[in-house]
Amino acid sequence: MVNASGSRSPQKLFLSYAGPDRDYATWVGHTLQAAGYQVEMDADWATGSNFVLRMSDALDGPGRVVCLFSKAYFDRRRFTTDEWTAVLADRRRAGRLVPLLLERVTVPAVLRPLIYKDMVGLGESDARAALLEAVGGRAARTAPPPFPAR
């Protein structure tokens, strides 16, 4: 994203996660910030803030929504259900969800067509690479792939 002065401004991301996944969300947020992204997550909101208004503002914002898919994430009693359904319902802004699979889970049918990044069982280095690829896209190949000998 290029701002009015011609320099690159950081891409805004909102991090959607379930409470039990907070440690992983904190790592994701830190990793993305270190890579130059502007990351918002509810854990950063000030005490006394109106949670529902802050959530609405974040979901209405210009950025994409990084979702940490887990069993807890799809528990319908959690606010995460409201988060991903609100983003998905806004069809004018398709492609905003960036799904990361943290554990093997049955993803709701409406989300199954989305390509997700599988983070299950990855070590820190591989998880960092997978996260940055999921958010930033795959880097262009600089060398041709090896010949597929049979």
C-alpha positions in Angstrom: 0.0 0.0 0.0 1.5 3.4 -1.0 0.4 6.5 0.9 -0.1 10.1 -0.3 3.6 10.9 0.1 4.6 8.0 -2.1 6.1 5.8 0.6 4.8 2.4 1.6 2.4 2.4 4.5 2.0 -0.8 6.6 -0.9 -3.1 5.6 -3.5 -3.3 8.4 -4.6 -6.6 9.7 -7.0 -7.6 12.4 -6.3 -10.8 14.3 -9.4 -12.9 15.1 -8.8 -15.7 17.6 -10.4 -17.6 20.5 -9.3 -17.0 24.0 -7.6 -20.4 24.5 -5.4 -19.5 21.4 -4.2 -16.2 22.9 -0.5 -17.3 23.2 -0.5 -18.3 19.5 -2.3 -15.1 18.6 0.3 -13.1 20.5 3.1 -14.8 18.6 1.3 -14.2 15.3 0.7 -10.6 16.1 4.4 -10.0 17.1 5.7 -11.9 14.0 3.5 -9.8 11.7 4.4 -6.5 13.3 8.1 -7.4 13.1 7.5 -8.0 9.3 6.1 -4.5 9.0 2.4 -5.1 9.2 0.0 -3.0 11.4 -1.8 -5.5 13.6 -4.8 -5.0 15.8 -6.0 -7.6 18.3 -8.5 -7.3 21.2 -5.8 -7.9 23.8 -4.4 -4.5 22.9 -7.6 -2.6 23.6 -7.6 -0.3 26.7 -9.4 -1.3 29.9 -12.8 0.3 29.8 -13.1 0.3 26.0 -16.4 -0.8 24.5 -15.5 -4.2 23.2 -18.4 -4.5 20.8 -17.8 -1.1 19.2 -14.0 -1.8 19.0 -14.8 -5.1 17.3 -17.2 -3.5 14.9 -14.7 -0.8 14.0 -12.0 -3.4 13.4 -14.2 -5.5 11.2 -15.3 -2.5 9.2 -11.8 -1.3 8.8 -9.8 -1.4 5.6 -7.6 -4.4 6.4 -7.8 -8.1 6.1 -8.8 -10.4 9.0 -6.3 -13.1 10.0 -8.3 -16.0 11.6 -6.8 -18.6 13.8 -8.9 -21.7 13.1 -9.2 -24.1 16.1 -11.9 -26.1 17.9 -12.4 -23.2 20.2 -12.6 -20.7 17.3 -15.6 -22.5 15.9 -17.4 -22.8 19.3 -20.6 -20.9 18.4 -20.9 -19.4 21.8 -17.8 -17.3 21.2 -17.5 -13.8 19.6 -15.3 -15.4 16.9 -18.5 -16.7 15.3 -19.8 -13.1 15.0 -16.4 -12.0 13.7 -15.9 -14.4 10.8 -19.6 -14.4 9.8 -19.6 -10.6 9.6 -16.6 -10.5 7.4 -17.9 -13.3 5.2 -21.3 -11.6 4.8 -19.8 -8.5 3.3 -19.5 -9.9 -0.3 -18.4 -6.5 -1.6 -15.0 -7.1 0.1 -14.4 -10.7 -0.7 -10.9 -12.1 0.1 -10.5 -10.4 3.4 -10.2 -13.6 5.5 -6.8 -15.1 5.9 -7.4 -18.5 7.5 -4.7 -20.2 9.5 -5.4 -23.8 10.7 -3.9 -24.3 14.2 -5.3 -27.7 14.8 -7.3 -30.4 12.9 -10.9 -29.2 13.1 -14.1 -29.5 11.0 -14.4 -26.1 9.3 -18.0 -24.9 8.8 -19.2 -25.7 5.3 -19.4 -22.0 4.2 -15.7 -21.6 4.9 -14.5 -24.8 3.2 -14.0 -23.3 -0.2 -11.4 -20.9 1.3 -7.7 -21.9 0.9 -6.2 -22.0 4.4 -2.6 -22.2 5.5 -2.0 -25.3 7.5 0.1 -24.5 10.6 -0.5 -27.8 12.4 2.7 -29.3 13.8 5.0 -26.7 12.3 8.1 -25.5 14.3 8.7 -21.8 14.8 10.8 -21.2 11.7 8.4 -23.1 9.4 5.4 -21.5 11.1 6.9 -18.0 10.6 7.5 -18.7 6.9 4.0 -20.1 6.4 2.4 -17.1 8.2 4.3 -14.5 6.2 3.4 -16.4 3.0 -0.3 -16.6 4.0 -0.5 -12.9 4.6 2.0 -11.5 2.0 1.6 -14.1 -0.8 4.1 -16.5 -2.2 7.4 -15.0 -3.2 8.2 -15.1 -6.9 10.4 -18.0 -7.9 13.9 -16.8 -8.8 15.0 -20.1 -10.2 13.1 -22.6 -12.3 11.7 -25.7 -10.5 13.7 -28.9 -10.9 13.0 -31.1 -13.9 10.4 -33.8 -12.9 12.4 -36.9 -13.8 10.3 -40.1 -13.8 
